[in-house]
Amino acid sequence: MTDKNTEPSKENLQNLVDYFNNRKFNEVTALGEQILKDFPNNAFVMNMLGLANFNIGKKTDALNWLKKAYEITPGNLETASNLALILYSEGKYEEAIPIFETIVRTKSDVPEILFNYAIALEKAGF
């Protein structure tokens, strides 16, 4: 890319969200991967790719994208929540627990997070 933009265009990001909201997950993955060629560290796009891949059954890809997004923006509660919930849904409780703990320390009033955190602790033997 030859211009000095540091973020994807608003149009591309809006298209990504629209595709996702319309359950066009293959379009999300295609556009998201295209965007990441120019903006390889965009955690929002990685988060969207993770969710889209999860919805089309590509769970390994989903976790890989969400983990990358979380590494870049560990304070982003949306990404943390998505990663923790997918780890939890895949039975990876011990991996999910520290992420749940981060979320709970920051925002402890989300019943679904608290419930899944408690179940993850129980399943992991705590």
C-alpha positions in Angstrom: 0.0 0.0 0.0 1.4 3.3 -1.0 -0.6 5.8 1.0 0.0 6.6 4.6 -3.2 5.3 6.1 -2.6 3.5 9.3 -6.1 2.0 9.5 -8.3 0.2 7.0 -10.9 2.4 5.2 -14.2 2.9 7.0 -15.9 1.5 4.0 -14.0 -1.8 4.3 -14.6 -2.0 8.0 -18.3 -1.3 7.5 -18.5 -4.0 4.8 -16.8 -6.4 7.1 -19.4 -5.7 9.9 -22.3 -5.8 7.4 -21.1 -9.2 6.0 -20.9 -10.5 9.5 -24.3 -9.2 10.6 -25.8 -10.7 7.5 -24.1 -14.1 8.3 -22.0 -13.9 5.2 -19.0 -15.4 7.0 -17.1 -16.5 3.9 -17.2 -12.9 2.7 -15.9 -11.8 6.1 -13.0 -14.1 5.9 -12.1 -13.1 2.3 -12.3 -9.4 3.0 -10.7 -9.7 6.4 -7.7 -11.5 5.0 -7.4 -8.9 2.2 -7.5 -6.1 4.7 -4.8 -7.8 6.9 -2.4 -7.8 3.9 -2.2 -4.0 4.2 -2.9 -3.8 8.0 -1.4 -6.9 9.5 -1.8 -5.9 13.1 -5.4 -4.8 13.0 -6.9 -6.6 16.0 -10.5 -5.6 15.1 -10.2 -7.4 11.8 -8.6 -10.4 13.5 -11.4 -10.5 16.0 -14.0 -10.5 13.1 -12.0 -13.2 11.3 -12.0 -15.3 14.5 -15.8 -15.0 14.9 -16.5 -15.7 11.2 -14.2 -18.8 11.2 -15.9 -20.1 14.3 -19.3 -19.7 12.6 -18.3 -21.7 9.6 -16.8 -24.4 11.7 -13.1 -23.6 11.3 -12.5 -23.6 15.1 -8.7 -23.8 14.9 -8.5 -20.8 12.6 -11.0 -19.0 14.8 -8.9 -19.6 17.9 -5.7 -18.6 16.1 -7.2 -15.3 14.9 -8.7 -14.5 18.3 -5.4 -15.3 20.1 -3.5 -13.0 17.8 -6.1 -10.2 18.4 -5.9 -10.7 22.1 -2.1 -10.6 22.1 -2.2 -7.2 20.3 -5.0 -5.8 22.5 -5.2 -7.7 25.8 -7.3 -4.9 27.3 -10.0 -5.2 24.7 -12.9 -6.8 26.6 -14.8 -7.8 23.4 -11.8 -9.7 22.1 -11.1 -11.2 25.5 -14.7 -12.3 25.9 -14.9 -13.8 22.4 -11.6 -15.7 23.0 -12.6 -16.9 26.5 -16.1 -18.0 25.4 -14.8 -20.0 22.4 -12.0 -21.6 24.5 -14.7 -22.5 27.0 -17.0 -23.9 24.3 -14.2 -26.1 23.1 -13.5 -27.5 26.5 -10.2 -25.6 26.9 -11.1 -24.5 30.4 -7.5 -24.0 31.7 -6.7 -21.7 28.8 -10.0 -19.8 29.3 -9.6 -19.2 33.0 -6.9 -16.5 33.0 -8.8 -14.6 30.3 -12.0 -14.9 32.2 -10.1 -13.6 35.3 -8.9 -10.6 33.3 -12.4 -9.8 32.2 -13.9 -10.3 35.7 -11.3 -7.9 37.2 -12.2 -5.3 34.7 -15.9 -5.8 34.3 -17.5 -8.2 36.8 -21.2 -7.4 36.1 -21.7 -9.6 33.0 -23.7 -12.7 34.2 -22.7 -14.9 31.2 -19.0 -14.3 31.8 -19.3 -14.9 35.6 -21.3 -18.1 35.0 -18.9 -19.5 32.3 -15.9 -18.5 34.5 -17.4 -20.5 37.4 -18.1 -23.5 35.2 -14.6 -23.4 33.7 -13.1 -23.4 37.2 -15.2 -26.3 38.1 -14.3 -28.3 34.9 -10.6 -27.5 35.4 -10.8 -29.0 38.9 -10.5 -25.8 40.9 
